[in-house]
Amino acid sequence: MKEHVLNQLEMTRSELLNEVRGLPLETLQAKPPGNGWSVLEIMEHLATLEGSIAKGLVAVLQSPERNDLVKAPLELLKDPSRKAQAPDRVQPLGRINTLAEAEQALADARQKLLESVAVDLGTERMEKRGFEHPMFGPMSAAQWVELIPLHEDRHLGQIRNTLRQLQGS
């Protein structure tokens, strides 16, 4: 399980970076028609969310076990027709203006995540501690880590769609 999750984290991040590297800055900053996020805003959102999850994991792994954690249907994240509004705390704020800044923010967030679970990833401790997800309710720490590559892959699809829309306009 531990190796699978680590592989998924690495694979989705590599795919994301391969998609955006080499794109002109104007493309990365451009918003698609219809009030969507730019590629840089999506990357800021991903970094902010992952950093927020890492922070939550640090706190929750020091807390008592919970008996109200539910197995969230994370596969729903794969369905792009299911729209969800990101909570205000993980909305992009325009703090990232270049691809280098986005890559650094993502790398920093990933480092915090890996440090937060270095000892506990793959252990029962991750299954018995958790915190609230706005859509799924109380989720285990393990599921929070599993959510990250699924969420990143979902937004990779959004990036691809944004790039298609920008090419068509």
N, C-alpha and C positions, 0 to 999 in steps of 0.2 A: 504493500500500500504506500509506504513512504517513498520508495523509488518511483512508483507510478505518478504520484502527485508532483514530485520534483521534476520528473520528465515533462509532465504536462505544463508546468509553470515555464520551463525553459523553452519548450516547443512553441507555445503560443507567443511568448515574447519575441523569439527569433522571427516568427512569421510576421508579426506586427512590424518589427523594425525593418525587415526586408521589404515590406510593402511601401514604407514611407521614405526610406533612404534614397537620396538622389532626386527627390521631388523638389521643384523650385520653392523658395520661401513664399512666394505669392500664392502658390497652390495650397501650401500647408496652412496659410492664414485665411484663405477664402472660405466664406460660409456658403453652404448650398442654398438654393432657393427654398423658401418656406421656413426660415427661421431656425434651421438646424445648426449644429455645432461645426466649427472648422476642424480639420484634422488635429491641429495643435490643441484645440479645446478638448477634443476627445482624449488626447494623450494626457492632458492635465487632469482630466476627470479620472482616468485610470490610475495615475500616480497618487492622486489625492485619496481615492477610495482604498487603494492598497495600503497606503500609509495609515489611514484610519483603521483599517482592519488589523494591521500590525499592532497599533497602539491598544486596540481593544483586546487583542490576544494576550499581550503582556499583562494587562490587568486581570483578565478572566482566568488565566492559568495559575494565578496566585489566590484565586477565590475558592470557596467551597464547591463541592459537586452540586449539580442540579439534577432534579428528577423530572423536570418538565420539558426537557429538550425533545424536539420532534425531528424525524427524518424528513428534511425538506425536499420537495421535488425539484432538485436543481436542474433536471433535464428541461424544465420549462424555459430556462435561460437560452436554450438553443432555438427557440421559436421566435423569429423576428416579428411575427404578427402580434405577439404579446408585448404591448407597450407598457413601459413603466417610467415614472417621473423620478429622476434622481433626487434624493433629499438635498436640501439647501447646503448642508455641510460638505457635500462632495460635488457641488456644481462648479464648473470652471469659472475662475475669476479673472482670467486674462493675465496671469502672472508668467505664463510661458510664451515667449515670442520667437523662439528659434527651435530648430530640430535638436541642436546640441543641448539646449535647456530642457527640452522634453525628454531626451534620452537620459540626461543626468537625473531628472526628477524620478523617472521610472526606475533607474538603477538604485537610487537612494531608497526608494520605497521597497524595492525587492530585498535590499540588504536588511532593512528594518524587519521585514516579514521573516526572512530566514533566521535572523537573530532571535526574533520573538518565539520561534518554535524549535530552535536548534536542539534542545534537550527533549522536548515532548512530542515532536512529530512522529506519528505512527504508534503512539502509546495510548493506553486506555484513558489516561489523563485528558487527552484531546477529545475523547468521546463523552466525557462526563462533565465537562465545563463548557460554557458557551454564553452567548448573548443574543439579544433580539435582532432579527432582520426585519426591515420595514414591511416586506411582502410575505415572508415565510414564517415569521414568529421566532420563538426561541430555537436557535440552531447551535449545534456543537461547534467547538473550536475546529475540529477536523473538517466539518462541512464548510466552515468559513474559508479554510485554505483551499478546499476543492472548488469553491465558488469562483475563486480568482481567475484561473485560466478559462473557465466557461464564460465569465463576464468579459474578459479580455477578447475572447474569440467573437463574442457577440458584437463588441465594438469594432473589431477588425472588419466584420461585415458592414458595419455602419461606415467605416472609413472607405471601404471599396465602393459602396453606394454613393457616398459623397463625391469621390473622385469621378465616378461615372457621370454624376449630375453636373459637375463642374466642366467636364469635357463637352457635354451636350449644350452648355449655355454660352 
